[in-house]
């Protein structure tokens, strides 16, 4: 091809290639452009993304020859691999020129003699394979084949072919890039139109360039009306400025903002607060500079409602569990109810108050809570200044009368005008900004004992049906707690009254020493009965009695009274302590079926010494604390009183000198503490040894304290103690001992 023809061919080829960017069409045109001016047959082989070759040929007019050419190419490539041919040219980037093809050059590719005529008919005379390179990479190869005997390719033809290949390569690469761009754009269009989240693209002036239908529907503005408008114009003055500021932050920093939550109203749903989760990402150009911002928005209103409902349910469940623990923890109902109101604020409400009805029918506020202590004090002042009208048509009086919960989801001003006649109170309530209220009855055993009120104000929270159920559940539990506390108070009063009757109301004065006693009932209910003590005069001295009746309750109380008064009656003469135990045992055998342990000690004193006689009926021995700190057990273990007809009781004598102290006690003292860590008799002896020189009152106080500490504050059994300190020079001690005995009892 001469120079003029070559230039003309290039001009025509450039015009044809510039006419379209369609990839498939461009490949076909490239393969056909060189035929017949530059070649009799041409093929284009393009490297695919997976590394394979895709070939398009100019098509030989003879179909049989076209198929035979393609089959020979296939065999050639299988035989040569990457060492020759198209694969070699693409791999090395070097062209391949064969100016004269020998007549028998490819006979080795023939499968048999039958293919020889067709091979001779092709009469290939020359061919060139040149690489197609564009943008620094080899994207394929062009093959030019001459089937004419008078056309043999030379080096000048190779140069032209390479120039032509570069132009073809650029056209092919451009069409491929265009095809990929169109594909990406189509995918982007599909995403924009089908994705269920809102998408938008804004420029650096924060004007909308594109928006999908999902976001247009969220905003309540048609998609076409978004284009060209600023974010403030689209979102309005309430939300727009805040979002615009976040856009500017992304543009300025070049960093995305992910999962930013917004709440507000839109033109699509005026009056309805919606919640969105938005992410803002910078869009960068080929130079890396930020050229806009992409917005992804998801409407999470329903999800937020579900999450809020779940959190509220967990909060209610936690409150209910905590309230139940508080209501079960104590029988002091006013303190308990106060604690319930405190945990309700602010978890459940802004205000919580409890009112009870006393025996006169007067409504009395017993607890109120608010997060602000000043407002809480103000609420107490209001309850004192404005007593509730028992005939009021709403509020606590109405709930007390009907026993039905009152629920006001929203408190309008006109409602306050209707239900609060006092203008000053109405003004005060209005200033508090109350928004929602629930008042539920505290009921137990068919009686309405009071009400609990939950009120919201500054939080703006609106109570729903779940909150009503919560309030009613707490009210029921609180009602039971109040009723149980009242029953406990009545029972405790009765038990205390009976117990004081079972113990001596006043102890005798013993002019030769100090007398002190202690009695501590075990457990919260303090059931009557159990341990007892007594001290009384008799001819020529005094008698000390301490004992423990098996059991608690009315039967034990009766047995306690029977034992105490039987001992008084049988011991009034000057008989020995063992005789008193014999008499008590006989009486309990015939008159009662109870068992008890008893220690009886008689005291007879001279000016400088006293004689102690101790008899034990199944009871721990008495302990004699000497003035030098030594401790001596006194008594010989005898039969439990009421257990057998043939009992054995022994009188044991001991001498007390001035400063000595006699200590009698029940097993509640020595059995205090865990089973494996009881205080024990030796433990008590050790305690007493450290109390030498102390007064009788100090001794019983310290022994009681030690026993309670050993039991970690909760003794399992009653504790009774008698301490007598022989001190003949202290006449005043006797009068003091009576007072201390009364106080301790």
Rosetta blueprint (number, residue, H / E / L):
1 X L
2 X L
3 X H
4 X H
5 X H
6 X H
7 X H
8 X H
9 X H
10 X H
11 X H
12 X H
13 X H
14 X H
15 X H
16 X H
17 X H
18 X H
19 X L
20 X L
21 X L
22 X L
23 X H
24 X H
25 X H
26 X H
27 X H
28 X H
29 X H
30 X H
31 X H
32 X H
33 X H
34 X L
35 X E
36 X L
37 X L
38 X L
39 X E
40 X L
41 X E
42 X E
43 X E
44 X E
45 X E
46 X E
47 X E
48 X L
49 X L
50 X L
51 X L
52 X L
53 X E
54 X E
55 X E
56 X E
57 X E
58 X L
59 X L
60 X L
61 X L
62 X L
63 X H
64 X H
65 X H
66 X H
67 X H
68 X H
69 X H
70 X H
71 X H
72 X H
73 X H
74 X H
75 X H
76 X H
77 X H
78 X H
79 X H
80 X H
81 X L
82 X L
83 X L
84 X L
85 X H
86 X H
87 X H
88 X H
89 X H
90 X H
91 X H
92 X H
93 X L
94 X L
95 X L
96 X E
97 X E
98 X E
99 X L
100 X L
101 X L
102 X L
103 X L
104 X L
105 X L
106 X L
107 X H
108 X H
109 X H
110 X L
111 X L
112 X L
113 X H
114 X H
115 X H
116 X H
117 X H
118 X H
119 X H
120 X H
121 X H
122 X H
123 X L
124 X L
125 X L
126 X E
127 X E
128 X E
129 X E
130 X E
131 X E
132 X E
133 X E
134 X E
135 X L
136 X L
137 X E
138 X E
139 X E
140 X E
141 X E
142 X E
143 X E
144 X E
145 X E
146 X E
147 X L
148 X L
149 X L
150 X L
151 X L
152 X L
153 X L
154 X L
155 X H
156 X H
157 X H
158 X H
159 X H
160 X H
161 X H
162 X H
163 X H
164 X H
165 X H
166 X H
167 X H
168 X H
169 X H
170 X H
171 X H
172 X H
173 X H
174 X H
175 X H
176 X H
177 X H
178 X H
179 X H
180 X H
181 X H
182 X H
183 X H
184 X H
185 X H
186 X H
187 X H
188 X H
189 X H
190 X H
191 X H
192 X H
193 X H
194 X H
195 X L
196 X L
197 X L
198 X E
199 X E
200 X E
201 X E
202 X E
203 X L
204 X L
205 X L
206 X L
207 X E
208 X E
209 X E
210 X E
211 X E
212 X L
213 X H
214 X H
215 X H
216 X H
217 X H
218 X H
219 X H
220 X L
221 X L
222 X L
223 X H
224 X H
225 X H
226 X L
227 X L
228 X L
229 X L
230 X E
231 X H
232 X H
233 X H
234 X H
235 X H
236 X H
237 X H
238 X H
239 X H
240 X H
241 X H
242 X H
243 X H
244 X H
245 X H
246 X H
247 X H
248 X H
249 X H
250 X H
251 X H
252 X H
253 X H
254 X L
255 X L
256 X L
257 X E
258 X E
259 X E
260 X E
261 X E
262 X E
263 X E
264 X E
265 X L
266 X L
267 X L
268 X L
269 X L
270 X L
271 X L
272 X L
273 X L
274 X E
275 X E
276 X E
277 X E
278 X E
279 X E
280 X E
281 X E
282 X E
283 X E
284 X E
285 X L
286 X L
287 X L
288 X L
289 X L
290 X E
291 X E
292 X E
293 X E
294 X E
295 X E
296 X E
297 X E
298 X E
299 X E
300 X L
301 X H
302 X H
303 X H
304 X H
305 X H
306 X H
307 X H
308 X H
309 X H
310 X H
311 X H
312 X H
313 X H
314 X H
315 X H
316 X H
317 X H
318 X H
319 X H
320 X H
321 X H
322 X H
323 X H
324 X H
325 X H
326 X H
327 X H
328 X H
329 X H
330 X L
331 X L
332 X L
333 X H
334 X H
335 X H
336 X H
337 X H
338 X H
339 X H
340 X H
341 X H
342 X H
343 X H
344 X H
345 X E
346 X L
347 X L
348 X L
349 X E
350 X L
351 X E
352 X E
353 X E
354 X E
355 X E
356 X E
357 X E
358 X L
359 X L
360 X L
361 X L
362 X L
363 X E
364 X E
365 X E
366 X E
367 X E
368 X E
369 X E
370 X E
371 X L
372 X L
373 X H
374 X H
375 X H
376 X H
377 X H
378 X H
379 X H
380 X H
381 X H
382 X H
383 X H
384 X H
385 X H
386 X L
387 X L
388 X L
389 X L
390 X L
391 X L
392 X L
393 X L
394 X L
395 X H
396 X H
397 X H
398 X H
399 X H
400 X H
401 X H
402 X H
403 X L
404 X L
405 X L
406 X E
407 X E
408 X E
409 X L
410 X L
411 X L
412 X L
413 X H
414 X H
415 X H
416 X H
417 X H
418 X H
419 X H
420 X L
421 X L
422 X L
423 X H
424 X H
425 X H
426 X H
427 X H
428 X H
429 X H
430 X H
431 X H
432 X H
433 X L
434 X L
435 X L
436 X E
437 X E
438 X E
439 X E
440 X E
441 X E
442 X E
443 X E
444 X E
445 X L
446 X L
447 X E
448 X E
449 X E
450 X E
451 X E
452 X E
453 X E
454 X E
455 X E
456 X E
457 X L
458 X L
459 X L
460 X L
461 X L
462 X L
463 X L
464 X L
465 X H
466 X H
467 X H
468 X H
469 X H
470 X H
471 X H
472 X H
473 X H
474 X H
475 X H
476 X H
477 X H
478 X H
479 X H
480 X H
481 X H
482 X H
483 X H
484 X H
485 X H
486 X H
487 X H
488 X H
489 X H
490 X H
491 X H
492 X H
493 X H
494 X H
495 X H
496 X H
497 X H
498 X H
499 X H
500 X H
501 X H
502 X H
503 X L
504 X L
505 X L
506 X L
507 X L
508 X L
509 X L
510 X L
511 X L
512 X L
513 X E
514 X E
515 X E
516 X E
517 X E
518 X E
519 X E
520 X E
521 X L
522 X L
523 X L
524 X L
525 X L
526 X L
527 X L
528 X L
529 X L
530 X L
531 X E
532 X E
533 X E
534 X E
535 X E
536 X E
537 X E
538 X E
539 X L
540 X L
541 X E
542 X E
543 X E
544 X E
545 X E
546 X E
547 X E
548 X E
549 X E
550 X L
551 X L
552 X L
553 X L
554 X H
555 X H
556 X H
557 X H
558 X H
559 X H
560 X H
561 X H
562 X H
563 X H
564 X H
565 X H
566 X H
567 X H
568 X H
569 X H
570 X H
571 X H
572 X L
573 X L
574 X L
575 X L
576 X L
577 X H
578 X H
579 X H
580 X H
581 X H
582 X H
583 X H
584 X H
585 X H
586 X H
587 X H
588 X H
589 X H
590 X H
591 X H
592 X L
593 X L
594 X L
595 X L
596 X E
597 X E
598 X E
599 X E
600 X E
601 X E
602 X E
603 X E
604 X E
605 X E
606 X L
607 X L
608 X L
609 X E
610 X E
611 X E
612 X E
613 X E
614 X E
615 X E
616 X E
617 X E
618 X L
619 X L
620 X L
621 X L
622 X E
623 X E
624 X E
625 X E
626 X L
627 X L
628 X L
629 X L
630 X L
631 X E
632 X E
633 X E
634 X E
635 X L
636 X L
637 X L
638 X L
639 X L
640 X L
641 X E
642 X L
643 X L
644 X L
645 X L
646 X L
647 X L
648 X L
649 X L
650 X L
651 X L
652 X E
653 X E
654 X E
655 X E
656 X E
657 X E
658 X L
659 X L
660 X L
661 X E
662 X E
663 X E
664 X E
665 X E
666 X L
667 X H
668 X H
669 X H
670 X H
671 X L
672 X L
673 X L
674 X L
675 X H
676 X H
677 X H
678 X L
679 X L
680 X H
681 X H
682 X H
683 X H
684 X H
685 X H
686 X H
687 X H
688 X H
689 X H
690 X L
691 X L
692 X L
693 X L
694 X L
695 X L
696 X H
697 X H
698 X H
699 X H
700 X H
701 X H
702 X H
703 X H
704 X H
705 X H
706 X H
707 X H
708 X H
709 X H
710 X H
711 X L
712 X L
713 X L
714 X L
715 X L
716 X L
717 X L
718 X L
719 X E
720 X E
721 X E
722 X E
723 X E
724 X E
725 X E
726 X E
727 X L
728 X L
729 X L
730 X L
731 X L
732 X H
733 X H
734 X H
735 X H
736 X H
737 X H
738 X H
739 X H
740 X H
741 X H
742 X H
743 X H
744 X H
745 X L
